Amino acid sequence: MIRGDCARFDTMVDCDPSPHVVWLKDGKAITPSTRLCQSSDGKKHSFVIRDVRQSDDAEYECRAVTDYGEASSFCELYVMCDE
């Protein structure tokens, strides 16, 4: 990923009852903002980073939680300098 680009993470969560879904960066919950956007559409859950910065280089996790347990999906974002 090049600085200034837009990064998008999508995952499908299929369980009953519907889970509470949270996105994390290096194990810490992400606070949504105009640059960091989270959305859900049925089973599809997305997280978008606008104007990617070097500080966005991290491990990201999508965690789905119900009363019966939880499941997570992980990915790594590498941000390259555009030199």
N, CA, C and O atoms as CSV, one atom per row, in Angstrom:
chain,resi,resn,atom,element,x,y,z
A,1,MET,N,N,0.852,-1.159,0.000
A,1,MET,CA,C,0.000,0.000,0.000
A,1,MET,C,C,0.906,1.233,0.000
A,1,MET,O,O,1.904,1.281,0.719
A,2,ILE,N,N,0.555,2.205,-0.795
A,2,ILE,CA,C,1.306,3.454,-0.895
A,2,ILE,C,C,0.598,4.525,-0.061
A,2,ILE,O,O,-0.630,4.612,-0.058
A,3,ARG,N,N,1.385,5.332,0.642
A,3,ARG,CA,C,0.797,6.442,1.412
A,3,ARG,C,C,-0.146,7.249,0.534
A,3,ARG,O,O,0.130,7.494,-0.640
A,4,GLY,N,N,-1.271,7.659,1.129
A,4,GLY,CA,C,-2.254,8.454,0.404
A,4,GLY,C,C,-3.331,7.637,-0.275
A,4,GLY,O,O,-4.379,8.174,-0.633
A,5,ASP,N,N,-3.089,6.329,-0.463
A,5,ASP,CA,C,-4.088,5.454,-1.067
A,5,ASP,C,C,-5.229,5.181,-0.082
A,5,ASP,O,O,-5.214,5.645,1.058
A,6,CYS,N,N,-6.202,4.426,-0.549
A,6,CYS,CA,C,-7.330,4.008,0.276
A,6,CYS,C,C,-7.230,2.492,0.474
A,6,CYS,O,O,-7.100,1.750,-0.500
A,7,ALA,N,N,-7.287,2.032,1.718
A,7,ALA,CA,C,-7.243,0.598,2.021
A,7,ALA,C,C,-8.625,0.142,2.464
A,7,ALA,O,O,-9.304,0.839,3.218
A,8,ARG,N,N,-9.038,-1.033,1.993
A,8,ARG,CA,C,-10.352,-1.570,2.357
A,8,ARG,C,C,-10.207,-3.027,2.780
A,8,ARG,O,O,-9.571,-3.829,2.097
A,9,PHE,N,N,-10.807,-3.349,3.916
A,9,PHE,CA,C,-10.840,-4.711,4.427
A,9,PHE,C,C,-12.301,-5.159,4.473
A,9,PHE,O,O,-13.140,-4.455,5.036
A,10,ASP,N,N,-12.614,-6.305,3.897
A,10,ASP,CA,C,-13.969,-6.852,3.909
A,10,ASP,C,C,-13.932,-8.253,4.486
A,10,ASP,O,O,-12.991,-9.011,4.255
A,11,THR,N,N,-14.974,-8.588,5.244
A,11,THR,CA,C,-15.095,-9.942,5.765
A,11,THR,C,C,-16.569,-10.312,5.835
A,11,THR,O,O,-17.433,-9.447,5.981
A,12,MET,N,N,-16.843,-11.595,5.730
A,12,MET,CA,C,-18.208,-12.105,5.849
A,12,MET,C,C,-18.329,-12.809,7.192
A,12,MET,O,O,-17.490,-13.636,7.551
A,13,VAL,N,N,-19.392,-12.469,7.936
A,13,VAL,CA,C,-19.654,-13.081,9.234
A,13,VAL,C,C,-21.042,-13.707,9.157
A,13,VAL,O,O,-22.046,-13.007,9.031
A,14,ASP,N,N,-21.083,-15.025,9.235
A,14,ASP,CA,C,-22.341,-15.749,9.092
A,14,ASP,C,C,-22.598,-16.555,10.357
A,14,ASP,O,O,-22.065,-17.652,10.522
A,15,CYS,N,N,-23.421,-16.003,11.253
A,15,CYS,CA,C,-23.757,-16.738,12.467
A,15,CYS,C,C,-25.101,-16.255,13.006
A,15,CYS,O,O,-25.584,-15.176,12.661
A,16,ASP,N,N,-25.682,-17.083,13.856
A,16,ASP,CA,C,-26.958,-16.759,14.478
A,16,ASP,C,C,-26.827,-17.057,15.959
A,16,ASP,O,O,-26.520,-18.194,16.317
A,17,PRO,N,N,-27.043,-16.102,16.823
A,17,PRO,CA,C,-27.578,-14.768,16.553
A,17,PRO,C,C,-26.529,-13.859,15.906
A,17,PRO,O,O,-25.336,-14.162,15.911
A,18,SER,N,N,-26.997,-12.749,15.353
A,18,SER,CA,C,-26.095,-11.787,14.724
A,18,SER,C,C,-25.063,-11.306,15.735
A,18,SER,O,O,-25.415,-10.978,16.868
A,19,PRO,N,N,-23.802,-11.259,15.341
A,19,PRO,CA,C,-22.739,-10.886,16.279
A,19,PRO,C,C,-22.553,-9.372,16.397
A,19,PRO,O,O,-23.016,-8.600,15.557
A,20,HIS,N,N,-21.872,-8.984,17.446
A,20,HIS,CA,C,-21.347,-7.624,17.575
A,20,HIS,C,C,-19.973,-7.685,16.914
A,20,HIS,O,O,-19.141,-8.508,17.297
A,21,VAL,N,N,-19.727,-6.829,15.931
A,21,VAL,CA,C,-18.466,-6.850,15.184
A,21,VAL,C,C,-17.657,-5.617,15.535
A,21,VAL,O,O,-18.170,-4.498,15.529
A,22,VAL,N,N,-16.386,-5.834,15.840
A,22,VAL,CA,C,-15.487,-4.729,16.172
A,22,VAL,C,C,-14.190,-4.912,15.376
A,22,VAL,O,O,-13.726,-6.033,15.167
A,23,TRP,N,N,-13.620,-3.792,14.941
A,23,TRP,CA,C,-12.328,-3.790,14.234
A,23,TRP,C,C,-11.253,-3.297,15.188
A,23,TRP,O,O,-11.467,-2.363,15.960
A,24,LEU,N,N,-10.079,-3.950,15.120
A,24,LEU,CA,C,-8.974,-3.592,15.997
A,24,LEU,C,C,-7.698,-3.380,15.187
A,24,LEU,O,O,-7.494,-3.994,14.139
A,25,LYS,N,N,-6.853,-2.501,15.697
A,25,LYS,CA,C,-5.529,-2.248,15.111
A,25,LYS,C,C,-4.511,-2.606,16.185
A,25,LYS,O,O,-4.500,-2.009,17.261
A,26,ASP,N,N,-3.654,-3.583,15.891
A,26,ASP,CA,C,-2.657,-4.057,16.859
A,26,ASP,C,C,-3.298,-4.355,18.215
A,26,ASP,O,O,-2.727,-4.050,19.262
A,27,GLY,N,N,-4.500,-4.959,18.181
A,27,GLY,CA,C,-5.166,-5.397,19.406
A,27,GLY,C,C,-5.986,-4.344,20.122
A,27,GLY,O,O,-6.592,-4.639,21.153
A,28,LYS,N,N,-6.025,-3.117,19.602
A,28,LYS,CA,C,-6.775,-2.034,20.252
A,28,LYS,C,C,-7.954,-1.622,19.371
A,28,LYS,O,O,-7.810,-1.483,18.156
A,29,ALA,N,N,-9.117,-1.429,19.991
A,29,ALA,CA,C,-10.314,-1.045,19.244
A,29,ALA,C,C,-10.080,0.242,18.465
A,29,ALA,O,O,-9.431,1.167,18.954
A,30,ILE,N,N,-10.609,0.291,17.256
A,30,ILE,CA,C,-10.469,1.454,16.383
A,30,ILE,C,C,-11.674,2.368,16.581
A,30,ILE,O,O,-12.819,1.919,16.534
A,31,THR,N,N,-11.411,3.630,16.799
A,31,THR,CA,C,-12.476,4.622,16.908
A,31,THR,C,C,-12.767,5.158,15.511
A,31,THR,O,O,-11.883,5.734,14.876
A,32,PRO,N,N,-13.992,4.978,15.023
A,32,PRO,CA,C,-14.320,5.473,13.682
A,32,PRO,C,C,-14.165,6.996,13.588
A,32,PRO,O,O,-14.376,7.720,14.561
A,33,SER,N,N,-13.796,7.457,12.400
A,33,SER,CA,C,-13.649,8.885,12.129
A,33,SER,C,C,-13.932,9.101,10.645
A,33,SER,O,O,-14.335,8.167,9.953
A,34,THR,N,N,-13.728,10.305,10.156
A,34,THR,CA,C,-13.931,10.545,8.726
A,34,THR,C,C,-12.888,9.807,7.893
A,34,THR,O,O,-13.132,9.515,6.722
A,35,ARG,N,N,-11.738,9.504,8.472
A,35,ARG,CA,C,-10.672,8.775,7.768
A,35,ARG,C,C,-10.756,7.276,7.976
A,35,ARG,O,O,-10.342,6.509,7.106
A,36,LEU,N,N,-11.286,6.841,9.119
A,36,LEU,CA,C,-11.381,5.423,9.474
A,36,LEU,C,C,-12.859,5.054,9.576
A,36,LEU,O,O,-13.520,5.391,10.558
A,37,CYS,N,N,-13.377,4.360,8.558
A,37,CYS,CA,C,-14.818,4.103,8.464
A,37,CYS,C,C,-15.125,2.613,8.567
A,37,CYS,O,O,-14.466,1.782,7.941
A,38,GLN,N,N,-16.135,2.293,9.365
A,38,GLN,CA,C,-16.609,0.920,9.515
A,38,GLN,C,C,-18.050,0.852,9.029
A,38,GLN,O,O,-18.832,1.778,9.248
A,39,SER,N,N,-18.398,-0.261,8.362
A,39,SER,CA,C,-19.771,-0.420,7.908
A,39,SER,C,C,-20.161,-1.887,7.910
A,39,SER,O,O,-19.310,-2.776,7.881
A,40,SER,N,N,-21.467,-2.120,7.947
A,40,SER,CA,C,-22.016,-3.474,7.902
A,40,SER,C,C,-23.193,-3.478,6.949
A,40,SER,O,O,-23.992,-2.541,6.923
A,41,ASP,N,N,-23.294,-4.542,6.165
A,41,ASP,CA,C,-24.415,-4.732,5.248
A,41,ASP,C,C,-24.766,-6.213,5.274
A,41,ASP,O,O,-24.216,-7.015,4.519
A,42,GLY,N,N,-25.694,-6.556,6.159
A,42,GLY,CA,C,-26.023,-7.969,6.333
A,42,GLY,C,C,-24.841,-8.705,6.943
A,42,GLY,O,O,-24.384,-8.364,8.034
A,43,LYS,N,N,-24.353,-9.707,6.242
A,43,LYS,CA,C,-23.223,-10.507,6.738
A,43,LYS,C,C,-21.860,-9.899,6.388
A,43,LYS,O,O,-20.831,-10.324,6.915
A,44,LYS,N,N,-21.862,-8.901,5.495
A,44,LYS,CA,C,-20.600,-8.287,5.062
A,44,LYS,C,C,-20.247,-7.120,5.979
A,44,LYS,O,O,-21.063,-6.227,6.211
A,45,HIS,N,N,-19.031,-7.141,6.491
A,45,HIS,CA,C,-18.527,-6.090,7.372
A,45,HIS,C,C,-17.253,-5.536,6.744
A,45,HIS,O,O,-16.392,-6.288,6.288
A,46,SER,N,N,-17.146,-4.207,6.729
A,46,SER,CA,C,-16.028,-3.546,6.048
A,46,SER,C,C,-15.383,-2.500,6.933
A,46,SER,O,O,-16.015,-1.912,7.811
A,47,PHE,N,N,-14.102,-2.288,6.673
A,47,PHE,CA,C,-13.331,-1.241,7.339
A,47,PHE,C,C,-12.493,-0.561,6.265
A,47,PHE,O,O,-11.770,-1.225,5.522
A,48,VAL,N,N,-12.591,0.776,6.183
A,48,VAL,CA,C,-11.878,1.540,5.158
A,48,VAL,C,C,-10.979,2.573,5.834
A,48,VAL,O,O,-11.390,3.271,6.761
A,49,ILE,N,N,-9.740,2.652,5.343
A,49,ILE,CA,C,-8.796,3.684,5.781
A,49,ILE,C,C,-8.578,4.598,4.588
A,49,ILE,O,O,-8.058,4.174,3.556
A,50,ARG,N,N,-8.977,5.850,4.735
A,50,ARG,CA,C,-8.752,6.836,3.676
A,50,ARG,C,C,-7.418,7.531,3.922
A,50,ARG,O,O,-7.004,7.709,5.067
A,51,ASP,N,N,-6.753,7.919,2.845
A,51,ASP,CA,C,-5.487,8.642,2.957
A,51,ASP,C,C,-4.514,7.889,3.877
A,51,ASP,O,O,-4.103,8.399,4.919
A,52,VAL,N,N,-4.161,6.677,3.472
A,52,VAL,CA,C,-3.285,5.812,4.273
A,52,VAL,C,C,-1.991,6.535,4.639
A,52,VAL,O,O,-1.367,7.206,3.817
A,53,ARG,N,N,-1.617,6.372,5.901
A,53,ARG,CA,C,-0.391,6.980,6.440
A,53,ARG,C,C,0.558,5.886,6.918
A,53,ARG,O,O,0.157,4.737,7.102
A,54,GLN,N,N,1.797,6.254,7.113
A,54,GLN,CA,C,2.787,5.304,7.619
A,54,GLN,C,C,2.338,4.712,8.961
A,54,GLN,O,O,2.596,3.541,9.240
A,55,SER,N,N,1.674,5.511,9.780
A,55,SER,CA,C,1.224,5.041,11.102
A,55,SER,C,C,0.103,4.000,11.006
A,55,SER,O,O,-0.243,3.379,12.011
A,56,ASP,N,N,-0.471,3.799,9.804
A,56,ASP,CA,C,-1.504,2.782,9.612
A,56,ASP,C,C,-0.902,1.393,9.395
A,56,ASP,O,O,-1.629,0.399,9.392
A,57,ASP,N,N,0.406,1.317,9.214
A,57,ASP,CA,C,1.109,0.050,9.045
A,57,ASP,C,C,0.919,-0.760,10.327
A,57,ASP,O,O,1.455,-0.394,11.373
A,58,ALA,N,N,0.156,-1.866,10.257
A,58,ALA,CA,C,-0.183,-2.612,11.475
A,58,ALA,C,C,-0.909,-3.904,11.137
A,58,ALA,O,O,-1.197,-4.193,9.975
A,59,GLU,N,N,-1.201,-4.678,12.186
A,59,GLU,CA,C,-2.066,-5.850,12.053
A,59,GLU,C,C,-3.491,-5.418,12.387
A,59,GLU,O,O,-3.727,-4.767,13.405
A,60,TYR,N,N,-4.433,-5.782,11.528
A,60,TYR,CA,C,-5.837,-5.448,11.732
A,60,TYR,C,C,-6.625,-6.727,11.990
A,60,TYR,O,O,-6.337,-7.786,11.432
A,61,GLU,N,N,-7.623,-6.593,12.849
A,61,GLU,CA,C,-8.447,-7.739,13.231
A,61,GLU,C,C,-9.916,-7.359,13.153
A,61,GLU,O,O,-10.314,-6.267,13.560
A,62,CYS,N,N,-10.709,-8.273,12.625
A,62,CYS,CA,C,-12.157,-8.142,12.690
A,62,CYS,C,C,-12.612,-9.211,13.681
A,62,CYS,O,O,-12.379,-10.401,13.470
A,63,ARG,N,N,-13.262,-8.783,14.761
A,63,ARG,CA,C,-13.694,-9.715,15.806
A,63,ARG,C,C,-15.221,-9.718,15.880
A,63,ARG,O,O,-15.846,-8.668,16.029
A,64,ALA,N,N,-15.807,-10.900,15.776
A,64,ALA,CA,C,-17.256,-11.074,15.878
A,64,ALA,C,C,-17.556,-11.774,17.203
A,64,ALA,O,O,-16.998,-12.830,17.500
A,65,VAL,N,N,-18.451,-11.165,17.999
A,65,VAL,CA,C,-18.724,-11.663,19.346
A,65,VAL,C,C,-20.228,-11.901,19.523
A,65,VAL,O,O,-21.046,-11.053,19.165
A,66,THR,N,N,-20.579,-13.067,20.080
A,66,THR,CA,C,-21.955,-13.365,20.493
A,66,THR,C,C,-21.893,-13.884,21.925
A,66,THR,O,O,-20.813,-14.018,22.500
A,67,ASP,N,N,-23.063,-14.174,22.496
A,67,ASP,CA,C,-23.110,-14.765,23.842
A,67,ASP,C,C,-22.486,-16.152,23.869
A,67,ASP,O,O,-22.155,-16.663,24.939
A,68,TYR,N,N,-22.322,-16.770,22.696
A,68,TYR,CA,C,-21.815,-18.139,22.606
A,68,TYR,C,C,-20.324,-18.229,22.321
A,68,TYR,O,O,-19.758,-19.322,22.344
A,69,GLY,N,N,-19.681,-17.098,22.054
A,69,GLY,CA,C,-18.249,-17.116,21.785
A,69,GLY,C,C,-17.851,-16.012,20.826
A,69,GLY,O,O,-18.613,-15.080,20.568
A,70,GLU,N,N,-16.649,-16.136,20.308
A,70,GLU,CA,C,-16.138,-15.127,19.377
A,70,GLU,C,C,-15.233,-15.768,18.348
A,70,GLU,O,O,-14.696,-16.858,18.547
A,71,ALA,N,N,-15.080,-15.055,17.231
A,71,ALA,CA,C,-14.176,-15.486,16.162
A,71,ALA,C,C,-13.515,-14.245,15.592
A,71,ALA,O,O,-14.098,-13.161,15.590
A,72,SER,N,N,-12.285,-14.414,15.106
A,72,SER,CA,C,-11.532,-13.281,14.565
A,72,SER,C,C,-10.905,-13.634,13.232
A,72,SER,O,O,-10.618,-14.793,12.935
A,73,SER,N,N,-10.704,-12.594,12.442
A,73,SER,CA,C,-9.988,-12.690,11.185
A,73,SER,C,C,-8.907,-11.610,11.219
A,73,SER,O,O,-9.168,-10.481,11.632
A,74,PHE,N,N,-7.691,-11.959,10.783
A,74,PHE,CA,C,-6.557,-11.046,10.865
A,74,PHE,C,C,-5.975,-10.762,9.490
A,74,PHE,O,O,-6.041,-11.600,8.591
A,75,CYS,N,N,-5.405,-9.578,9.334
A,75,CYS,CA,C,-4.627,-9.250,8.139
A,75,CYS,C,C,-3.592,-8.197,8.508
A,75,CYS,O,O,-3.706,-7.513,9.526
A,76,GLU,N,N,-2.605,-8.089,7.676
A,76,GLU,CA,C,-1.497,-7.150,7.920
A,76,GLU,C,C,-1.489,-6.102,6.802
A,76,GLU,O,O,-1.597,-6.443,5.625
A,77,LEU,N,N,-1.361,-4.840,7.175
A,77,LEU,CA,C,-1.251,-3.752,6.209
A,77,LEU,C,C,0.178,-3.240,6.251
A,77,LEU,O,O,0.668,-2.836,7.306
A,78,TYR,N,N,0.838,-3.256,5.118
A,78,TYR,CA,C,2.187,-2.719,4.988
A,78,TYR,C,C,2.115,-1.439,4.161
A,78,TYR,O,O,1.612,-1.449,3.037
A,79,VAL,N,N,2.616,-0.346,4.712
A,79,VAL,CA,C,2.581,0.934,4.017
A,79,VAL,C,C,3.990,1.263,3.536
A,79,VAL,O,O,4.943,1.282,4.315
A,80,MET,N,N,4.099,1.522,2.234
A,80,MET,CA,C,5.398,1.815,1.628
A,80,MET,C,C,5.517,3.313,1.365
A,80,MET,O,O,4.531,3.981,1.053
A,81,CYS,N,N,6.724,3.825,1.494
A,81,CYS,CA,C,6.990,5.213,1.132
A,81,CYS,C,C,6.950,5.319,-0.388
A,81,CYS,O,O,7.323,4.375,-1.086
A,82,ASP,N,N,6.509,6.438,-0.894
A,82,ASP,CA,C,6.401,6.614,-2.339
A,82,ASP,C,C,7.599,7.371,-2.899
A,82,ASP,O,O,7.458,8.218,-3.782
A,83,GLU,N,N,8.772,7.055,-2.375
A,83,GLU,CA,C,10.003,7.745,-2.789
A,83,GLU,C,C,10.438,7.339,-4.170
A,83,GLU,O,O,11.453,7.826,-4.667
